[in-house]
């Protein structure tokens, strides 16, 4: 059971959930007219970092296509 808590698949799910949460936060800030530019830039930067981490992890988990 403990091995599942730290599996790459679980990490990927957690990253996707964090990315989705940031999308919602950014969308809500934009719709509410709350334009704290610094906060918005930080959220978008974090979202981009998560997207990069997700892509990297997906690449690691993808089976070798040359086989």
PDB file of N, CA, C, O and CB in Angstrom:
ATOM      1  N   UNK A   1       0.822  -1.195   0.000  1.00  0.00           N
ATOM      2  CA  UNK A   1       0.000   0.000   0.000  1.00  0.00           C
ATOM      3  C   UNK A   1       0.861   1.251   0.000  1.00  0.00           C
ATOM      4  O   UNK A   1       0.556   2.217  -0.700  1.00  0.00           O
ATOM      5  CB  UNK A   1      -0.933   0.002   1.199  1.00  0.00           C
ATOM      6  N   UNK A   2       1.953   1.242   0.792  1.00  0.00           N
ATOM      7  CA  UNK A   2       2.823   2.406   0.857  1.00  0.00           C
ATOM      8  C   UNK A   2       3.455   2.726  -0.483  1.00  0.00           C
ATOM      9  O   UNK A   2       3.683   3.895  -0.796  1.00  0.00           O
ATOM     10  CB  UNK A   2       3.896   2.191   1.885  1.00  0.00           C
ATOM     11  N   UNK A   3       3.743   1.705  -1.281  1.00  0.00           N
ATOM     12  CA  UNK A   3       4.363   1.950  -2.582  1.00  0.00           C
ATOM     13  C   UNK A   3       3.414   2.722  -3.503  1.00  0.00           C
ATOM     14  O   UNK A   3       3.870   3.490  -4.350  1.00  0.00           O
ATOM     15  CB  UNK A   3       4.774   0.620  -3.239  1.00  0.00           C
ATOM     16  N   UNK A   4       2.112   2.530  -3.350  1.00  0.00           N
ATOM     17  CA  UNK A   4       1.143   3.258  -4.160  1.00  0.00           C
ATOM     18  C   UNK A   4       1.083   4.733  -3.793  1.00  0.00           C
ATOM     19  O   UNK A   4       0.747   5.569  -4.633  1.00  0.00           O
ATOM     20  CB  UNK A   4      -0.226   2.638  -4.010  1.00  0.00           C
ATOM     21  N   UNK A   5       1.408   5.061  -2.537  1.00  0.00           N
ATOM     22  CA  UNK A   5       1.360   6.451  -2.101  1.00  0.00           C
ATOM     23  C   UNK A   5       2.432   7.292  -2.767  1.00  0.00           C
ATOM     24  O   UNK A   5       2.284   8.509  -2.878  1.00  0.00           O
ATOM     25  CB  UNK A   5       1.507   6.530  -0.602  1.00  0.00           C
ATOM     26  N   UNK A   6       3.501   6.667  -3.209  1.00  0.00           N
ATOM     27  CA  UNK A   6       4.617   7.390  -3.794  1.00  0.00           C
ATOM     28  C   UNK A   6       4.873   6.980  -5.238  1.00  0.00           C
ATOM     29  O   UNK A   6       5.965   7.208  -5.760  1.00  0.00           O
ATOM     30  CB  UNK A   6       5.860   7.171  -2.971  1.00  0.00           C
ATOM     31  N   UNK A   7       3.896   6.389  -5.879  1.00  0.00           N
ATOM     32  CA  UNK A   7       4.077   5.924  -7.248  1.00  0.00           C
ATOM     33  C   UNK A   7       4.050   7.116  -8.212  1.00  0.00           C
ATOM     34  O   UNK A   7       3.429   8.140  -7.925  1.00  0.00           O
ATOM     35  CB  UNK A   7       2.982   4.893  -7.624  1.00  0.00           C
ATOM     36  N   UNK A   8       4.719   6.974  -9.338  1.00  0.00           N
ATOM     37  CA  UNK A   8       4.698   8.044 -10.345  1.00  0.00           C
ATOM     38  C   UNK A   8       3.280   8.326 -10.862  1.00  0.00           C
ATOM     39  O   UNK A   8       2.947   9.470 -11.172  1.00  0.00           O
ATOM     40  CB  UNK A   8       5.610   7.674 -11.517  1.00  0.00           C
ATOM     41  N   UNK A   9       2.462   7.297 -10.952  1.00  0.00           N
ATOM     42  CA  UNK A   9       1.087   7.488 -11.417  1.00  0.00           C
ATOM     43  C   UNK A   9       0.302   8.362 -10.441  1.00  0.00           C
ATOM     44  O   UNK A   9      -0.468   9.230 -10.851  1.00  0.00           O
ATOM     45  CB  UNK A   9       0.386   6.130 -11.595  1.00  0.00           C
ATOM     46  N   UNK A  10       0.504   8.122  -9.159  1.00  0.00           N
ATOM     47  CA  UNK A  10      -0.185   8.935  -8.151  1.00  0.00           C
ATOM     48  C   UNK A  10       0.316  10.372  -8.195  1.00  0.00           C
ATOM     49  O   UNK A  10      -0.471  11.312  -8.082  1.00  0.00           O
ATOM     50  CB  UNK A  10       0.017   8.344  -6.739  1.00  0.00           C
ATOM     51  N   UNK A  11       1.608  10.538  -8.357  1.00  0.00           N
ATOM     52  CA  UNK A  11       2.190  11.883  -8.455  1.00  0.00           C
ATOM     53  C   UNK A  11       1.603  12.614  -9.657  1.00  0.00           C
ATOM     54  O   UNK A  11       1.315  13.808  -9.576  1.00  0.00           O
ATOM     55  CB  UNK A  11       3.738  11.811  -8.569  1.00  0.00           C
ATOM     56  N   UNK A  12       1.424  11.910 -10.765  1.00  0.00           N
ATOM     57  CA  UNK A  12       0.847  12.507 -11.964  1.00  0.00           C
ATOM     58  C   UNK A  12      -0.581  12.974 -11.699  1.00  0.00           C
ATOM     59  O   UNK A  12      -0.968  14.060 -12.132  1.00  0.00           O
ATOM     60  CB  UNK A  12       0.873  11.508 -13.127  1.00  0.00           C
ATOM     61  N   UNK A  13      -1.353  12.175 -11.003  1.00  0.00           N
ATOM     62  CA  UNK A  13      -2.725  12.552 -10.653  1.00  0.00           C
ATOM     63  C   UNK A  13      -2.720  13.795  -9.771  1.00  0.00           C
ATOM     64  O   UNK A  13      -3.515  14.710  -9.982  1.00  0.00           O
ATOM     65  CB  UNK A  13      -3.446  11.389  -9.935  1.00  0.00           C
ATOM     66  N   UNK A  14      -1.828  13.830  -8.785  1.00  0.00           N
ATOM     67  CA  UNK A  14      -1.752  14.985  -7.888  1.00  0.00           C
ATOM     68  C   UNK A  14      -1.365  16.254  -8.649  1.00  0.00           C
ATOM     69  O   UNK A  14      -1.915  17.326  -8.398  1.00  0.00           O
ATOM     70  CB  UNK A  14      -0.743  14.719  -6.764  1.00  0.00           C
ATOM     71  N   UNK A  15      -0.421  16.124  -9.574  1.00  0.00           N
ATOM     72  CA  UNK A  15      -0.007  17.277 -10.374  1.00  0.00           C
ATOM     73  C   UNK A  15      -1.154  17.787 -11.251  1.00  0.00           C
ATOM     74  O   UNK A  15      -1.368  18.993 -11.371  1.00  0.00           O
ATOM     75  CB  UNK A  15       1.200  16.911 -11.248  1.00  0.00           C
ATOM     76  N   UNK A  16      -1.881  16.858 -11.855  1.00  0.00           N
ATOM     77  CA  UNK A  16      -3.020  17.257 -12.700  1.00  0.00           C
ATOM     78  C   UNK A  16      -4.096  17.958 -11.873  1.00  0.00           C
ATOM     79  O   UNK A  16      -4.715  18.917 -12.335  1.00  0.00           O
ATOM     80  CB  UNK A  16      -3.622  16.025 -13.413  1.00  0.00           C
ATOM     81  N   UNK A  17      -4.314  17.483 -10.665  1.00  0.00           N
ATOM     82  CA  UNK A  17      -5.313  18.118  -9.800  1.00  0.00           C
ATOM     83  C   UNK A  17      -4.865  19.522  -9.402  1.00  0.00           C
ATOM     84  O   UNK A  17      -5.673  20.451  -9.394  1.00  0.00           O
ATOM     85  CB  UNK A  17      -5.563  17.263  -8.540  1.00  0.00           C
ATOM     86  N   UNK A  18      -3.592  19.682  -9.074  1.00  0.00           N
ATOM     87  CA  UNK A  18      -3.063  20.999  -8.715  1.00  0.00           C
ATOM     88  C   UNK A  18      -3.152  21.947  -9.903  1.00  0.00           C
ATOM     89  O   UNK A  18      -3.465  23.125  -9.731  1.00  0.00           O
ATOM     90  CB  UNK A  18      -1.604  20.888  -8.229  1.00  0.00           C
ATOM     91  N   UNK A  19      -2.882  21.448 -11.103  1.00  0.00           N
ATOM     92  CA  UNK A  19      -2.967  22.262 -12.317  1.00  0.00           C
ATOM     93  C   UNK A  19      -4.413  22.705 -12.550  1.00  0.00           C
ATOM     94  O   UNK A  19      -4.665  23.864 -12.881  1.00  0.00           O
ATOM     95  CB  UNK A  19      -2.438  21.472 -13.544  1.00  0.00           C
ATOM     96  N   UNK A  20      -5.346  21.793 -12.379  1.00  0.00           N
ATOM     97  CA  UNK A  20      -6.761  22.121 -12.553  1.00  0.00           C
ATOM     98  C   UNK A  20      -7.212  23.154 -11.519  1.00  0.00           C
ATOM     99  O   UNK A  20      -7.962  24.075 -11.844  1.00  0.00           O
ATOM    100  CB  UNK A  20      -7.623  20.849 -12.445  1.00  0.00           C
ATOM    101  N   UNK A  21      -6.757  23.002 -10.281  1.00  0.00           N
ATOM    102  CA  UNK A  21      -7.101  23.973  -9.230  1.00  0.00           C
ATOM    103  C   UNK A  21      -6.580  25.363  -9.581  1.00  0.00           C
ATOM    104  O   UNK A  21      -7.273  26.360  -9.377  1.00  0.00           O
ATOM    105  CB  UNK A  21      -6.528  23.525  -7.868  1.00  0.00           C
ATOM    106  N   UNK A  22      -5.365  25.429 -10.107  1.00  0.00           N
ATOM    107  CA  UNK A  22      -4.810  26.725 -10.507  1.00  0.00           C
ATOM    108  C   UNK A  22      -5.602  27.327 -11.663  1.00  0.00           C
ATOM    109  O   UNK A  22      -5.825  28.537 -11.698  1.00  0.00           O
ATOM    110  CB  UNK A  22      -3.336  26.578 -10.902  1.00  0.00           C
ATOM    111  N   UNK A  23      -6.027  26.492 -12.604  1.00  0.00           N
ATOM    112  CA  UNK A  23      -6.859  26.991 -13.705  1.00  0.00           C
ATOM    113  C   UNK A  23      -8.119  27.653 -13.177  1.00  0.00           C
ATOM    114  O   UNK A  23      -8.498  28.735 -13.626  1.00  0.00           O
ATOM    115  CB  UNK A  23      -7.228  25.851 -14.660  1.00  0.00           C
ATOM    116  N   UNK A  24      -8.762  27.003 -12.229  1.00  0.00           N
ATOM    117  CA  UNK A  24      -9.988  27.545 -11.645  1.00  0.00           C
ATOM    118  C   UNK A  24      -9.696  28.862 -10.926  1.00  0.00           C
ATOM    119  O   UNK A  24     -10.438  29.832 -11.077  1.00  0.00           O
ATOM    120  CB  UNK A  24     -10.622  26.528 -10.669  1.00  0.00           C
ATOM    121  N   UNK A  25      -8.633  28.895 -10.157  1.00  0.00           N
ATOM    122  CA  UNK A  25      -8.281  30.114  -9.420  1.00  0.00           C
ATOM    123  C   UNK A  25      -7.995  31.269 -10.365  1.00  0.00           C
ATOM    124  O   UNK A  25      -8.463  32.387 -10.147  1.00  0.00           O
ATOM    125  CB  UNK A  25      -7.068  29.865  -8.524  1.00  0.00           C
ATOM    126  N   UNK A  26      -7.237  31.006 -11.401  1.00  0.00           N
ATOM    127  CA  UNK A  26      -6.905  32.051 -12.373  1.00  0.00           C
ATOM    128  C   UNK A  26      -8.156  32.531 -13.084  1.00  0.00           C
ATOM    129  O   UNK A  26      -8.345  33.735 -13.260  1.00  0.00           O
ATOM    130  CB  UNK A  26      -5.880  31.540 -13.395  1.00  0.00           C
ATOM    131  N   UNK A  27      -9.010  31.606 -13.494  1.00  0.00           N
ATOM    132  CA  UNK A  27     -10.261  31.985 -14.167  1.00  0.00           C
ATOM    133  C   UNK A  27     -11.151  32.831 -13.259  1.00  0.00           C
ATOM    134  O   UNK A  27     -11.713  33.835 -13.696  1.00  0.00           O
ATOM    135  CB  UNK A  27     -11.023  30.734 -14.620  1.00  0.00           C
ATOM    136  N   UNK A  28     -11.276  32.427 -12.008  1.00  0.00           N
ATOM    137  CA  UNK A  28     -12.123  33.177 -11.067  1.00  0.00           C
ATOM    138  C   UNK A  28     -11.581  34.579 -10.819  1.00  0.00           C
ATOM    139  O   UNK A  28     -12.346  35.540 -10.743  1.00  0.00           O
ATOM    140  CB  UNK A  28     -12.237  32.425  -9.739  1.00  0.00           C
ATOM    141  N   UNK A  29     -10.260  34.694 -10.693  1.00  0.00           N
ATOM    142  CA  UNK A  29      -9.667  36.016 -10.483  1.00  0.00           C
ATOM    143  C   UNK A  29      -9.946  36.922 -11.674  1.00  0.00           C
ATOM    144  O   UNK A  29     -10.253  38.103 -11.507  1.00  0.00           O
ATOM    145  CB  UNK A  29      -8.151  35.900 -10.249  1.00  0.00           C
ATOM    146  N   UNK A  30      -9.840  36.369 -12.864  1.00  0.00           N
ATOM    147  CA  UNK A  30     -10.090  37.143 -14.071  1.00  0.00           C
ATOM    148  C   UNK A  30     -11.539  37.576 -14.187  1.00  0.00           C
ATOM    149  O   UNK A  30     -11.819  38.706 -14.588  1.00  0.00           O
ATOM    150  CB  UNK A  30      -9.700  36.347 -15.285  1.00  0.00           C
ATOM    151  N   UNK A  31     -12.457  36.696 -13.842  1.00  0.00           N
ATOM    152  CA  UNK A  31     -13.886  37.001 -13.941  1.00  0.00           C
ATOM    153  C   UNK A  31     -14.336  37.963 -12.858  1.00  0.00           C
ATOM    154  O   UNK A  31     -15.239  38.769 -13.081  1.00  0.00           O
ATOM    155  CB  UNK A  31     -14.701  35.726 -13.861  1.00  0.00           C
ATOM    156  N   UNK A  32     -13.722  37.889 -11.699  1.00  0.00           N
ATOM    157  CA  UNK A  32     -14.123  38.742 -10.587  1.00  0.00           C
ATOM    158  C   UNK A  32     -13.517  40.136 -10.695  1.00  0.00           C
ATOM    159  O   UNK A  32     -13.835  41.026  -9.907  1.00  0.00           O
ATOM    160  CB  UNK A  32     -13.722  38.106  -9.269  1.00  0.00           C
ATOM    161  N   UNK A  33     -12.656  40.311 -11.663  1.00  0.00           N
ATOM    162  CA  UNK A  33     -12.032  41.609 -11.825  1.00  0.00           C
ATOM    163  C   UNK A  33     -10.939  41.870 -10.809  1.00  0.00           C
ATOM    164  O   UNK A  33     -10.467  42.999 -10.676  1.00  0.00           O
ATOM    165  CB  UNK A  33     -13.062  42.678 -11.735  1.00  0.00           C
ATOM    166  N   UNK A  34     -10.535  40.835 -10.092  1.00  0.00           N
ATOM    167  CA  UNK A  34      -9.446  40.961  -9.123  1.00  0.00           C
ATOM    168  C   UNK A  34      -8.137  40.889  -9.895  1.00  0.00           C
ATOM    169  O   UNK A  34      -7.635  39.800 -10.173  1.00  0.00           O
ATOM    170  CB  UNK A  34      -9.520  39.842  -8.013  1.00  0.00           C
ATOM    171  N   UNK A  35      -7.597  42.023 -10.234  1.00  0.00           N
ATOM    172  CA  UNK A  35      -6.401  42.029 -11.065  1.00  0.00           C
ATOM    173  C   UNK A  35      -5.163  42.392 -10.264  1.00  0.00           C
ATOM    174  O   UNK A  35      -4.546  43.435 -10.482  1.00  0.00           O
ATOM    175  CB  UNK A  35      -6.571  42.994 -12.219  1.00  0.00           C
ATOM    176  N   UNK A  36      -4.816  41.526  -9.345  1.00  0.00           N
ATOM    177  CA  UNK A  36      -3.547  41.634  -8.653  1.00  0.00           C
ATOM    178  C   UNK A  36      -2.520  41.022  -9.604  1.00  0.00           C
ATOM    179  O   UNK A  36      -2.335  39.805  -9.643  1.00  0.00           O
ATOM    180  CB  UNK A  36      -3.568  40.909  -7.227  1.00  0.00           C
ATOM    181  N   UNK A  37      -1.864  41.884 -10.363  1.00  0.00           N
ATOM    182  CA  UNK A  37      -0.984  41.417 -11.432  1.00  0.00           C
ATOM    183  C   UNK A  37       0.137  40.515 -10.921  1.00  0.00           C
ATOM    184  O   UNK A  37       0.469  39.518 -11.562  1.00  0.00           O
ATOM    185  CB  UNK A  37      -0.389  42.600 -12.159  1.00  0.00           C
ATOM    186  N   UNK A  38       0.714  40.854  -9.786  1.00  0.00           N
ATOM    187  CA  UNK A  38       1.804  40.049  -9.242  1.00  0.00           C
ATOM    188  C   UNK A  38       1.310  38.647  -8.883  1.00  0.00           C
ATOM    189  O   UNK A  38       1.952  37.651  -9.218  1.00  0.00           O
ATOM    190  CB  UNK A  38       2.414  40.736  -8.006  1.00  0.00           C
ATOM    191  N   UNK A  39       0.176  38.576  -8.206  1.00  0.00           N
ATOM    192  CA  UNK A  39      -0.388  37.276  -7.844  1.00  0.00           C
ATOM    193  C   UNK A  39      -0.749  36.486  -9.100  1.00  0.00           C
ATOM    194  O   UNK A  39      -0.499  35.283  -9.170  1.00  0.00           O
ATOM    195  CB  UNK A  39      -1.630  37.454  -6.945  1.00  0.00           C
ATOM    196  N   UNK A  40      -1.331  37.152 -10.082  1.00  0.00           N
ATOM    197  CA  UNK A  40      -1.722  36.475 -11.319  1.00  0.00           C
ATOM    198  C   UNK A  40      -0.482  35.908 -12.031  1.00  0.00           C
ATOM    199  O   UNK A  40      -0.512  34.782 -12.528  1.00  0.00           O
ATOM    200  CB  UNK A  40      -2.487  37.451 -12.255  1.00  0.00           C
ATOM    201  N   UNK A  41       0.591  36.679 -12.078  1.00  0.00           N
ATOM    202  CA  UNK A  41       1.825  36.193 -12.702  1.00  0.00           C
ATOM    203  C   UNK A  41       2.389  35.000 -11.949  1.00  0.00           C
ATOM    204  O   UNK A  41       2.867  34.045 -12.561  1.00  0.00           O
ATOM    205  CB  UNK A  41       2.867  37.308 -12.767  1.00  0.00           C
ATOM    206  N   UNK A  42       2.337  35.052 -10.625  1.00  0.00           N
ATOM    207  CA  UNK A  42       2.847  33.928  -9.826  1.00  0.00           C
ATOM    208  C   UNK A  42       2.022  32.666 -10.060  1.00  0.00           C
ATOM    209  O   UNK A  42       2.570  31.573 -10.197  1.00  0.00           O
ATOM    210  CB  UNK A  42       2.842  34.287  -8.331  1.00  0.00           C
ATOM    211  N   UNK A  43       0.711  32.826 -10.103  1.00  0.00           N
ATOM    212  CA  UNK A  43      -0.157  31.668 -10.343  1.00  0.00           C
ATOM    213  C   UNK A  43       0.090  31.070 -11.723  1.00  0.00           C
ATOM    214  O   UNK A  43       0.162  29.851 -11.880  1.00  0.00           O
ATOM    215  CB  UNK A  43      -1.631  32.066 -10.203  1.00  0.00           C
ATOM    216  N   UNK A  44       0.217  31.944 -12.721  1.00  0.00           N
ATOM    217  CA  UNK A  44       0.452  31.454 -14.081  1.00  0.00           C
ATOM    218  C   UNK A  44       1.819  30.792 -14.204  1.00  0.00           C
ATOM    219  O   UNK A  44       1.966  29.802 -14.922  1.00  0.00           O
ATOM    220  CB  UNK A  44       0.336  32.599 -15.085  1.00  0.00           C
ATOM    221  N   UNK A  45       2.808  31.324 -13.519  1.00  0.00           N
ATOM    222  CA  UNK A  45       4.141  30.724 -13.536  1.00  0.00           C
ATOM    223  C   UNK A  45       4.110  29.346 -12.880  1.00  0.00           C
ATOM    224  O   UNK A  45       4.726  28.402 -13.374  1.00  0.00           O
ATOM    225  CB  UNK A  45       5.157  31.637 -12.820  1.00  0.00           C
ATOM    226  N   UNK A  46       3.394  29.237 -11.770  1.00  0.00           N
ATOM    227  CA  UNK A  46       3.263  27.951 -11.086  1.00  0.00           C
ATOM    228  C   UNK A  46       2.513  26.950 -11.963  1.00  0.00           C
ATOM    229  O   UNK A  46       2.877  25.776 -12.025  1.00  0.00           O
ATOM    230  CB  UNK A  46       2.538  28.127  -9.738  1.00  0.00           C
ATOM    231  N   UNK A  47       1.459  27.425 -12.645  1.00  0.00           N
ATOM    232  CA  UNK A  47       0.689  26.557 -13.533  1.00  0.00           C
ATOM    233  C   UNK A  47       1.572  26.033 -14.667  1.00  0.00           C
ATOM    234  O   UNK A  47       1.495  24.857 -15.022  1.00  0.00           O
ATOM    235  CB  UNK A  47      -0.527  27.314 -14.107  1.00  0.00           C
ATOM    236  N   UNK A  48       2.404  26.900 -15.232  1.00  0.00           N
ATOM    237  CA  UNK A  48       3.311  26.493 -16.293  1.00  0.00           C
ATOM    238  C   UNK A  48       4.326  25.469 -15.787  1.00  0.00           C
ATOM    239  O   UNK A  48       4.622  24.494 -16.478  1.00  0.00           O
ATOM    240  CB  UNK A  48       4.030  27.711 -16.868  1.00  0.00           C
ATOM    241  N   UNK A  49       4.854  25.686 -14.593  1.00  0.00           N
ATOM    242  CA  UNK A  49       5.801  24.738 -14.008  1.00  0.00           C
ATOM    243  C   UNK A  49       5.137  23.373 -13.798  1.00  0.00           C
ATOM    244  O   UNK A  49       5.749  22.332 -14.041  1.00  0.00           O
ATOM    245  CB  UNK A  49       6.348  25.280 -12.669  1.00  0.00           C
ATOM    246  N   UNK A  50       3.891  23.391 -13.349  1.00  0.00           N
ATOM    247  CA  UNK A  50       3.164  22.132 -13.167  1.00  0.00           C
ATOM    248  C   UNK A  50       2.966  21.432 -14.504  1.00  0.00           C
ATOM    249  O   UNK A  50       3.128  20.216 -14.607  1.00  0.00           O
ATOM    250  CB  UNK A  50       1.803  22.383 -12.492  1.00  0.00           C
ATOM    251  N   UNK A  51       2.611  22.211 -15.537  1.00  0.00           N
ATOM    252  CA  UNK A  51       2.404  21.622 -16.856  1.00  0.00           C
ATOM    253  C   UNK A  51       3.696  20.974 -17.357  1.00  0.00           C
ATOM    254  O   UNK A  51       3.665  19.886 -17.932  1.00  0.00           O
ATOM    255  CB  UNK A  51       1.915  22.693 -17.857  1.00  0.00           C
ATOM    256  N   UNK A  52       4.825  21.640 -17.138  1.00  0.00           N
ATOM    257  CA  UNK A  52       6.113  21.077 -17.545  1.00  0.00           C
ATOM    258  C   UNK A  52       6.420  19.799 -16.778  1.00  0.00           C
ATOM    259  O   UNK A  52       6.901  18.821 -17.351  1.00  0.00           O
ATOM    260  CB  UNK A  52       7.232  22.096 -17.333  1.00  0.00           C
ATOM    261  N   UNK A  53       6.142  19.812 -15.485  1.00  0.00           N
ATOM    262  CA  UNK A  53       6.389  18.627 -14.660  1.00  0.00           C
ATOM    263  C   UNK A  53       5.479  17.476 -15.078  1.00  0.00           C
ATOM    264  O   UNK A  53       5.906  16.322 -15.102  1.00  0.00           O
ATOM    265  CB  UNK A  53       6.179  18.953 -13.171  1.00  0.00           C
ATOM    266  N   UNK A  54       4.242  17.785 -15.404  1.00  0.00           N
ATOM    267  CA  UNK A  54       3.300  16.763 -15.883  1.00  0.00           C
ATOM    268  C   UNK A  54       3.812  16.161 -17.181  1.00  0.00           C
ATOM    269  O   UNK A  54       3.831  14.940 -17.340  1.00  0.00           O
ATOM    270  CB  UNK A  54       1.883  17.364 -16.088  1.00  0.00           C
ATOM    271  N   UNK A  55       4.226  17.012 -18.107  1.00  0.00           N
ATOM    272  CA  UNK A  55       4.744  16.523 -19.385  1.00  0.00           C
ATOM    273  C   UNK A  55       5.966  15.641 -19.214  1.00  0.00           C
ATOM    274  O   UNK A  55       6.094  14.614 -19.880  1.00  0.00           O
ATOM    275  CB  UNK A  55       5.083  17.685 -20.286  1.00  0.00           C
ATOM    276  N   UNK A  56       6.858  16.037 -18.328  1.00  0.00           N
ATOM    277  CA  UNK A  56       8.060  15.257 -18.072  1.00  0.00           C
ATOM    278  C   UNK A  56       7.710  13.894 -17.479  1.00  0.00           C
ATOM    279  O   UNK A  56       8.259  12.873 -17.894  1.00  0.00           O
ATOM    280  CB  UNK A  56       8.998  16.017 -17.135  1.00  0.00           C
ATOM    281  N   UNK A  57       6.810  13.880 -16.522  1.00  0.00           N
ATOM    282  CA  UNK A  57       6.413  12.631 -15.885  1.00  0.00           C
ATOM    283  C   UNK A  57       5.660  11.731 -16.874  1.00  0.00           C
ATOM    284  O   UNK A  57       5.855  10.516 -16.872  1.00  0.00           O
ATOM    285  CB  UNK A  57       5.542  12.917 -14.650  1.00  0.00           C
ATOM    286  N   UNK A  58       4.806  12.316 -17.712  1.00  0.00           N
ATOM    287  CA  UNK A  58       4.106  11.519 -18.728  1.00  0.00           C
ATOM    288  C   UNK A  58       5.102  10.886 -19.686  1.00  0.00           C
ATOM    289  O   UNK A  58       4.937   9.738 -20.100  1.00  0.00           O
ATOM    290  CB  UNK A  58       3.101  12.390 -19.507  1.00  0.00           C
ATOM    291  N   UNK A  59       6.133  11.640 -20.034  1.00  0.00           N
ATOM    292  CA  UNK A  59       7.155  11.113 -20.937  1.00  0.00           C
ATOM    293  C   UNK A  59       7.882   9.929 -20.284  1.00  0.00           C
ATOM    294  O   UNK A  59       8.161   8.926 -20.941  1.00  0.00           O
ATOM    295  CB  UNK A  59       8.166  12.226 -21.320  1.00  0.00           C
ATOM    296  N   UNK A  60       8.184  10.055 -18.995  1.00  0.00           N
ATOM    297  CA  UNK A  60       8.853   8.960 -18.281  1.00  0.00           C
ATOM    298  C   UNK A  60       7.964   7.715 -18.204  1.00  0.00           C
ATOM    299  O   UNK A  60       8.459   6.591 -18.282  1.00  0.00           O
ATOM    300  CB  UNK A  60       9.246   9.412 -16.864  1.00  0.00           C
ATOM    301  N   UNK A  61       6.676   7.913 -18.054  1.00  0.00           N
ATOM    302  CA  UNK A  61       5.760   6.788 -17.888  1.00  0.00           C
ATOM    303  C   UNK A  61       5.352   6.154 -19.207  1.00  0.00           C
ATOM    304  O   UNK A  61       4.852   5.029 -19.235  1.00  0.00           O
ATOM    305  CB  UNK A  61       4.535   7.234 -17.151  1.00  0.00           C
ATOM    306  N   UNK A  62       5.564   6.876 -20.300  1.00  0.00           N
ATOM    307  CA  UNK A  62       5.180   6.365 -21.620  1.00  0.00           C
ATOM    308  C   UNK A  62       6.093   5.199 -21.980  1.00  0.00           C
ATOM    309  O   UNK A  62       7.312   5.302 -21.845  1.00  0.00           O
ATOM    310  CB  UNK A  62       5.257   7.488 -22.708  1.00  0.00           C
ATOM    311  N   UNK A  63       5.512   4.093 -22.436  1.00  0.00           N
ATOM    312  CA  UNK A  63       6.346   2.948 -22.837  1.00  0.00           C
ATOM    313  C   UNK A  63       7.222   3.344 -24.039  1.00  0.00           C
ATOM    314  O   UNK A  63       6.855   4.204 -24.839  1.00  0.00           O
ATOM    315  CB  UNK A  63       5.453   1.703 -23.192  1.00  0.00           C
ATOM    316  N   UNK A  64       8.366   2.703 -24.135  1.00  0.00           N
ATOM    317  CA  UNK A  64       9.286   2.961 -25.241  1.00  0.00           C
ATOM    318  C   UNK A  64       8.620   2.584 -26.556  1.00  0.00           C
ATOM    319  O   UNK A  64       8.262   1.424 -26.757  1.00  0.00           O
ATOM    320  CB  UNK A  64      10.609   2.178 -25.057  1.00  0.00           C
ATOM    321  N   UNK A  65       8.449   3.554 -27.457  1.00  0.00           N
ATOM    322  CA  UNK A  65       7.742   3.321 -28.705  1.00  0.00           C
ATOM    323  C   UNK A  65       8.613   2.650 -29.759  1.00  0.00           C
ATOM    324  O   UNK A  65       8.095   2.168 -30.767  1.00  0.00           O
ATOM    325  CB  UNK A  65       7.215   4.619 -29.238  1.00  0.00           C
ATOM    326  N   UNK A  66       9.923   2.610 -29.548  1.00  0.00           N
ATOM    327  CA  UNK A  66      10.815   2.021 -30.539  1.00  0.00           C
ATOM    328  C   UNK A  66      10.840   0.489 -30.462  1.00  0.00           C
ATOM    329  O   UNK A  66      11.383  -0.169 -31.350  1.00  0.00           O
ATOM    330  CB  UNK A  66      12.219   2.570 -30.357  1.00  0.00           C
ATOM    331  N   UNK A  67      10.265  -0.064 -29.422  1.00  0.00           N
ATOM    332  CA  UNK A  67      10.296  -1.521 -29.237  1.00  0.00           C
ATOM    333  C   UNK A  67       9.297  -2.227 -30.111  1.00  0.00           C
ATOM    334  O   UNK A  67       9.200  -3.453 -30.072  1.00  0.00           O
ATOM    335  CB  UNK A  67      10.037  -1.875 -27.798  1.00  0.00           C
TER     336      UNK A  67
END
